[in-house]
């Protein structure tokens, strides 16, 4: 049987002040001492060491899409999810993002006394205090756990919304309550009467049309311009939910807030990988996952590339979408950090939620399945200038631009057989090849024009493919390869890599991933093992892009 998500619930998580640590230690050698007037000893001049670039931050791992029992279609208790995420899988941070529906159960799965609550209320009354108490009691030391929620957008699918306030930033529970009032059909009586009166005086409810979805994003922009996000989850799971114009409109409405799509989707333990269970017909090929990756991101020259071709700073993330792993005869998704990881660079100056928010917004990140890689340095450089993931290199026409790719893979990943058996297969993930993908950046089309609805970037292509015959192991333990070209036009570059060969039956054709098929084995345990084996033998990573802007 397949785990089918019901249309219930909502969620978010919790926040405790937290810092990603950097090291500023130094030895004080500023004092002076004499030598009693004796002739100073002769010393041999020492050639100065080559200056090392200052380390301004660090790579962190996290998950932006996680459910607990406060979502009615989830079965994992909060403490079990956090133990797996923060201890077993050693994530640095995670967002608990339950459905913005109604909660009938608390963080332990116990029925809420007095009946269902709007999730924003349940988040504030149950989830956040529970996380705070766990950390006060000594759990998850130096880990960041915060609350957001997954909202059912009118006429579309799910949007991952985080709203924060204060210094340091914390989940804005009252604002989440107001958002739920404005942008869901929850009855007035579910909210405080004084709040309802004030909110009605300040605005109107909107929860039916596409325009209402845009209005919600605009509300975040107007009220939390620098401390909120609205990211599109599993975008193609249900056919016909978005057009390319919809993506552009959300991003145009609030580019600082609607800046990413969950391309490396969760629910990877579903028989229909990712929970993409629409009919297996050609008409739904755009509503499949390809190597576990949504068509929006997996298709070379597709919607993501169309967005990047506009010059939009619009990113890809990978999440678990954890509801439960296996329960009875059903399976859903891995625990946070078990199979999917998003690596985010966080500057030392930014701590806590602010660090994660600024890091994700910057685009300096990459996402991976099955720990195929655990380190990536991807940049473009010309002369003394360099652009990294999410960034930009400004070059002159005719200049030589060098693309550098450096990566590492761990000694093993989390593949177990049998599933949940605690017996590691000790699989060492090995990258078979990496594709360097490039597309042109051209002026944006105006809203209402044909170009605004164009869902392809016809210039995008794989410009180079690298294998182990191309990369070399450098002194830092990275596999390293470079690619050079002459700057001539505005472009972006992005990467994808896999453990699969270029033409693997049922998996790849000319290096491109094929749509994943349903696993329909009748026996539950055999089906679980088959799903798990499928996933761990079909691994991918995707980087975010680097832009190259060419001047005269």
C-alpha positions in Angstrom: 0.0 0.0 0.0 1.1 3.5 -0.6 1.1 6.2 2.1 -1.3 8.8 0.8 -1.3 12.3 2.4 -4.6 13.4 3.7 -5.7 17.0 3.5 -5.3 17.8 7.1 -3.2 19.7 9.6 -0.4 22.3 9.8 2.8 23.0 11.4 5.9 24.7 12.5 8.7 24.4 15.0 10.7 26.2 17.5 13.6 28.4 18.1 16.3 28.8 20.7 19.1 31.3 20.3 22.0 29.4 18.7 25.3 30.2 17.1 27.4 28.3 14.5 30.8 28.6 16.0 33.9 30.1 14.4 37.3 30.2 15.9 38.9 33.6 16.7 41.6 32.3 19.1 45.0 34.0 19.1 48.2 34.0 21.0 49.1 37.4 22.4 52.8 38.0 21.5 52.7 41.8 21.6 54.9 42.2 24.8 58.6 43.1 24.3 61.7 41.9 26.1 65.3 43.1 26.0 68.6 41.1 25.8 70.4 43.2 28.5 72.0 45.5 25.9 73.8 42.6 24.2 74.2 42.6 20.4 71.1 41.1 18.9 71.6 37.6 17.6 71.8 37.2 13.9 68.7 35.6 12.3 68.2 34.0 9.0 65.5 35.8 7.0 62.4 33.7 6.6 60.3 33.8 3.4 56.9 35.0 4.3 54.2 32.3 4.0 51.6 32.8 1.3 48.7 34.6 2.9 45.7 32.4 3.5 42.2 33.5 2.5 40.2 34.5 5.6 37.6 31.9 6.5 34.4 34.0 6.9 31.9 31.2 7.6 31.3 27.5 7.5 29.2 24.8 5.8 26.2 23.5 7.7 23.6 20.9 7.0 19.9 21.2 7.5 16.3 20.3 6.5 13.6 22.9 5.9 10.6 20.5 5.6 9.8 18.1 8.4 6.5 16.9 10.0 5.6 15.5 13.4 2.4 14.2 14.9 1.0 17.7 15.0 0.3 17.1 11.4 -2.5 14.6 11.2 -1.0 12.7 8.3 2.3 12.2 10.2 3.2 9.5 12.8 6.5 10.5 14.3 6.7 12.1 17.7 8.7 15.4 17.9 11.4 13.9 20.1 11.9 10.9 17.8 12.3 13.2 14.8 14.7 15.5 16.6 16.8 12.5 17.9 17.1 11.2 14.4 17.8 14.6 12.8 20.2 16.2 15.3 21.9 13.1 16.9 21.7 10.1 14.6 22.2 12.2 11.4 24.0 15.1 12.9 22.2 18.0 11.2 23.2 21.4 12.4 19.7 22.8 12.1 16.2 21.9 11.2 12.8 23.5 10.7 9.7 21.7 11.9 7.1 22.5 9.3 3.7 20.9 10.1 0.7 21.6 7.9 -1.1 24.9 8.4 -4.4 23.1 8.9 -5.8 22.0 12.3 -4.0 20.0 14.9 -5.8 17.3 16.8 -2.7 16.0 18.5 0.2 17.4 20.4 3.9 16.8 19.8 3.6 13.3 21.5 0.6 12.2 19.4 -1.8 12.8 22.4 -5.2 14.2 21.6 -5.4 17.9 22.4 -7.8 18.6 25.2 -10.6 20.8 24.1 -10.5 19.7 20.5 -8.6 20.7 17.3 -6.6 23.9 17.2 -5.5 26.1 14.3 -1.9 24.9 13.8 -0.4 28.3 14.5 -2.0 28.1 18.0 -0.9 24.5 18.5 2.6 25.4 17.4 2.8 28.2 20.0 1.1 26.2 22.8 2.7 22.8 22.3 5.5 22.4 19.8 7.7 25.4 20.6 7.5 24.9 24.4 8.3 21.2 24.0 11.4 22.0 21.9 12.5 24.7 24.4 12.1 22.3 27.3 14.1 19.6 25.5 17.0 22.0 25.0 16.8 23.4 28.5 17.1 19.8 29.7 20.3 19.4 27.7 19.2 17.8 24.5 20.5 18.9 21.1 23.2 21.2 22.5 24.5 23.7 19.9 21.8 22.7 17.5 19.2 25.0 16.0 15.6 24.0 15.9 12.9 26.4 14.7 9.3 26.5 13.6 7.8 27.2 10.2 4.7 25.7 8.5 3.5 24.2 5.3 0.6 26.2 3.8 -2.0 24.9 1.3 -1.9 27.6 -1.3 -5.2 28.3 -3.0 -5.3 26.8 -6.5 -1.7 25.6 -6.2 0.0 23.1 -3.9 2.2 23.6 -0.8 4.3 26.6 0.2 6.9 26.4 3.0 6.5 29.6 5.1 8.7 30.8 7.8 8.0 34.1 9.7 10.5 35.4 12.3 10.9 38.4 14.5 13.0 39.9 17.3 16.7 39.9 18.0 17.8 37.2 17.8 15.2 36.0 15.4 12.5 33.7 16.7 9.4 32.2 15.2 6.7 35.0 15.1 3.8 33.0 16.5 1.3 35.9 16.6 2.2 36.6 12.9 1.7 33.0 12.0 -1.7 33.1 13.7 -2.6 36.2 11.7 -1.4 34.6 8.5 -3.6 31.5 9.2 -6.6 33.8 9.8 -6.1 35.8 6.6 -5.1 33.0 4.2 -7.0 29.9 5.3 -10.7 29.1 5.7 -10.5 28.5 9.4 -13.6 29.9 11.1 -13.4 33.2 13.0 -14.3 31.4 16.2 -11.0 29.5 16.1 -9.1 32.8 16.9 -9.1 35.3 19.7 -12.0 37.7 19.2 -9.9 40.9 19.9 -7.3 39.7 17.4 -10.0 39.0 14.8 -11.4 42.6 15.2 -8.0 44.1 14.8 -7.1 41.9 11.8 -10.4 42.7 10.1 -9.7 46.4 10.5 -6.3 46.0 9.0 -7.1 43.7 6.0 -9.4 41.2 4.4 -9.3 37.4 4.2 -8.1 35.8 1.0 -7.9 32.0 0.6 -9.6 31.0 -2.7 -7.8 32.2 -5.8 -4.4 32.5 -7.4 -4.5 36.2 -6.7 -5.1 35.3 -3.0 -1.9 33.2 -3.0 0.0 36.2 -4.5 -1.6 38.4 -1.8 -0.2 36.2 0.9 3.3 36.4 -0.5 2.9 40.2 -0.7 1.7 40.3 2.9 4.9 38.6 4.0 6.9 41.1 1.9 5.1 44.1 3.4 5.3 42.9 7.0 8.4 40.8 7.3 10.5 41.8 4.3 13.9 40.6 5.7 12.7 37.9 8.1 10.4 35.5 6.2 10.5 33.0 3.4 8.0 31.4 1.1 9.4 28.4 -0.8 7.5 26.1 -3.2 7.4 22.5 -2.0 7.3 19.4 -4.3 6.2 21.7 -7.2 5.1 19.1 -9.8 3.6 16.5 -7.5 0.1 17.2 -8.7 -0.4 18.0 -12.4 -1.4 21.4 -13.5 -0.8 23.3 -10.3 1.7 25.9 -11.6 2.6 27.6 -14.8 6.0 29.3 -15.5 4.2 32.6 -15.1 3.1 31.6 -11.6 6.7 31.0 -10.6 7.8 34.4 -12.0 4.9 36.2 -10.4 5.7 34.9 -6.9 9.3 35.8 -7.4 8.5 39.2 -8.8 6.1 39.9 -5.9 8.8 39.2 -3.3 12.2 38.3 -4.7 13.7 38.3 -1.2 11.1 35.9 0.1 9.9 33.6 -2.7 13.4 32.6 -3.8 13.5 28.8 -3.9 11.8 25.6 -5.0 12.1 22.2 -3.3 13.5 20.4 -6.3 15.1 17.5 -4.5 11.8 16.4 -2.9 11.1 14.3 0.2 8.8 11.3 0.7 11.5 9.2 -1.0 10.3 6.0 0.7 7.0 6.2 -1.1 6.3 3.4 -3.7 5.6 6.3 -6.1 8.9 8.1 -5.5 8.4 11.4 -3.8 4.7 10.7 -3.5 4.3 11.7 -7.1 1.4 9.3 -7.7 -0.5 10.7 -10.6 -1.3 8.2 -13.4 1.8 6.8 -15.2 0.9 8.2 -18.6 2.8 10.3 -21.0 0.6 13.3 -20.2 2.0 13.3 -16.7 5.7 13.1 -17.5 6.1 16.6 -16.1 4.6 15.4 -12.8 7.2 12.6 -12.2 10.5 12.7 -10.4 13.7 11.9 -12.2 16.2 10.3 -10.0 14.1 11.5 -7.1 14.3 15.1 -8.4 11.3 17.2 -9.5 11.0 17.7 -13.2 11.3 21.5 -12.7 14.9 21.0 -11.6 15.8 17.7 -13.3 15.0 18.8 -16.8 17.9 20.5 -18.5 16.4 23.7 -20.0 13.2 23.5 -18.0 11.4 25.8 -15.7 14.3 26.3 -13.3 16.6 27.1 -16.2 14.0 29.5 -17.5 14.0 31.3 -14.2 17.8 31.4 -14.1 17.8 32.6 -17.7 15.9 35.7 -16.5 18.8 36.3 -14.2 16.6 35.5 -11.2 18.3 34.5 -8.0 16.1 31.5 -7.6 17.4 28.4 -5.8 17.0 24.6 -5.4 16.8 22.9 -2.0 16.5 19.3 -0.8 14.4 18.1 2.1 13.0 15.0 3.8 9.3 15.9 4.0 9.4 13.4 6.8 6.0 12.2 8.1 7.1 8.7 9.1 9.5 6.1 7.6 7.6 2.9 7.8 4.4 2.1 9.8 2.6 -1.1 9.3 2.3 -1.8 5.6 2.9 1.9 4.6 6.1 3.9 4.0 6.6 7.6 3.5 9.9 9.4 3.9 13.3 9.1 5.5 14.2 10.9 8.7 15.8 14.4 8.4 19.4 14.1 7.2 19.1 10.3 6.7 18.9 10.5 2.9 18.6 14.1 1.8 20.8 16.9 2.9 21.0 20.6 2.0 24.4 22.1 2.6 24.2 25.9 3.4 27.2 28.2 3.8 26.6 30.5 6.8 28.7 33.5 7.5 30.2 33.7 11.0 28.6 37.1 11.5 25.1 35.6 11.2 23.9 33.3 13.9 20.8 31.4 14.7 17.8 31.7 12.4 19.3 34.8 10.8 22.3 32.7 9.7 20.1 30.0 8.1 17.8 32.6 6.5 20.6 34.6 5.1 22.5 31.5 4.0 19.6 30.0 2.1 18.7 33.3 0.6 22.3 33.8 -0.6 22.1 30.6 -2.8 25.5 29.4 -1.6 24.3 25.8 -1.1 23.9 22.4 -2.7 21.7 19.4 -2.1 22.4 15.7 -2.2 20.8 12.3 -1.9 22.4 9.4 -0.1 25.6 11.4 0.8 26.9 11.1 -2.7 29.1 14.0 -1.8 29.7 15.8 1.5 31.7 18.8 0.3 31.6 21.0 -2.8 33.6 24.0 -4.0 32.2 25.3 -7.2 33.2 28.7 -8.6 34.0 30.7 -11.7 37.0 33.0 -11.8 38.8 35.5 -14.0 41.9 37.2 -12.9 41.6 38.1 -9.3 37.7 38.0 -9.3 35.7 35.0 -8.4 32.0 34.1 -8.2 30.6 31.2 -6.1 27.3 29.4 -5.9 24.5 32.0 -5.7 27.0 34.7 -6.7 28.3 36.5 -9.8 31.5 37.0 -11.7 31.8 40.2 -13.7 34.1 39.6 -16.7 35.2 41.5 -19.8 34.4 40.1 -23.2 37.2 37.9 -24.4 38.6 37.2 -20.9 39.4 33.6 -20.0 37.0 32.3 -17.4 38.0 29.2 -15.3 35.3 27.0 -13.8 36.6 25.0 -10.9 34.8 22.0 -9.4 36.1 20.4 -6.2 34.2 17.7 -4.3 34.6 15.0 -1.7 32.5 11.9 -0.9 32.3 10.2 2.5 33.5 6.7 3.2 30.0 5.4 3.6 26.3 6.5 3.6 23.3 5.4 5.6 22.2 2.5 3.4 20.9 -0.4 5.6 19.7 -3.8 4.7 17.2 -4.9 5.7 15.6 -1.5 6.2 15.4 -0.4 9.8 17.5 -3.4 10.7 20.5 -1.4 12.0 22.8 -3.3 9.7 24.9 -1.0 7.6 25.7 -2.1 4.0 28.8 0.0 4.3 28.2 1.4 0.8 30.8 3.9 -0.2 29.1 6.5 -2.6 31.1 7.0 -5.7 30.5 9.8 -8.2 30.4 8.4 -11.7 30.2 11.7 -13.5 29.4 15.4 -13.1 27.6 17.5 -15.7 28.4 21.2 -16.1 25.2 22.8 -17.3 25.1 26.3 -18.8 22.4 28.6 -20.0 22.2 32.2 -21.4 20.9 35.0 -19.3 18.7 37.4 -21.3 16.5 40.4 -20.4 13.3 39.5 -18.5 10.0 39.4 -20.4 7.3 41.6 -19.0 4.2 40.2 -17.2 1.5 39.4 -19.7 3.8 38.8 -22.6 4.5 35.3 -24.2 8.0 35.3 -22.8 6.6 35.5 -19.2 4.9 32.2 -19.7 7.8 30.5 -21.4 8.7 27.4 -19.4 12.0 26.5 -21.2 15.4 28.0 -21.7 16.4 26.8 -25.1 20.0 27.9 -24.7 20.6 25.6 -21.7 22.7 22.5 -22.3 25.4 20.3 -20.8 28.6 21.9 -21.9 31.0 19.4 -20.3 30.8 16.0 -18.6 33.6 15.0 -16.2 34.5 11.5 -14.9 37.2 10.1 -12.7 39.5 10.2 -15.7 39.2 14.0 -15.6 39.5 14.9 -12.0 42.6 14.7 -9.8 43.0 14.4 -6.1 44.4 17.6 -4.6 46.4 18.2 -1.5 43.2 18.9 0.5 41.6 15.6 -0.4 39.2 17.1 -3.0 38.6 15.6 -6.4 39.3 18.6 -8.7 38.7 19.5 -12.3 38.6 22.7 -14.2 37.0 24.0 -17.4 38.0 27.2 -19.3 36.2 29.3 -21.9 36.3 32.8 -23.3 33.6 35.2 -21.9 31.3 36.4 -24.6 27.8 36.7 -23.1 25.8 36.6 -19.9 25.4 33.1 -18.6 24.9 30.9 -15.6 26.5 27.6 -14.7 25.2 24.8 -12.5 26.2 21.3 -11.7 24.5 17.9 -11.3 26.3 14.7 -10.4 25.3 11.0 -10.0 26.6 7.6 -9.2 25.0 6.2 -12.3 26.6 5.8 -15.7 25.5 7.7 -18.8 23.2 5.0 -20.1 21.8 2.7 -17.4 18.8 0.8 -18.4 15.7 2.3 -16.8 17.7 5.0 -15.1 19.6 7.3 -17.5 19.8 8.1 -21.2 22.8 10.2 -22.4 23.3 11.1 -18.8 19.8 12.5 -18.3 17.7 10.9 -15.5 14.6 8.9 -16.6 11.3 9.1 -14.7 11.1 6.9 -11.7 8.8 4.0 -11.8 6.4 2.8 -9.1 7.5 -0.2 -6.9 4.4 -2.3 -6.4 5.6 -5.4 -4.5 2.8 -6.9 -2.4 4.7 -7.9 0.7 5.4 -4.8 2.7 8.8 -5.6 4.0 10.1 -6.8 0.6 8.6 -3.6 -0.9 10.3 -1.4 1.8 13.7 -3.0 1.0 13.1 -2.6 -2.8 12.3 1.0 -2.4 15.3 1.6 -0.2 17.6 -0.2 -2.6 16.2 1.8 -5.5 17.0 5.0 -3.8 20.5 4.2 -2.6 21.4 2.9 -6.1 20.1 6.1 -7.7 22.0 9.0 -6.1 22.3 12.7 -7.3 23.5 16.0 -6.2 22.6 19.4 -7.7 24.4 22.7 -7.1 23.0 26.1 -7.2 24.2 28.3 -10.1 26.9 30.8 -10.5 26.3 33.8 -12.8 28.8 35.3 -15.2 28.0 38.9 -16.4 30.0 40.1 -19.4 30.9 43.7 -20.1 33.0 45.4 -22.7 
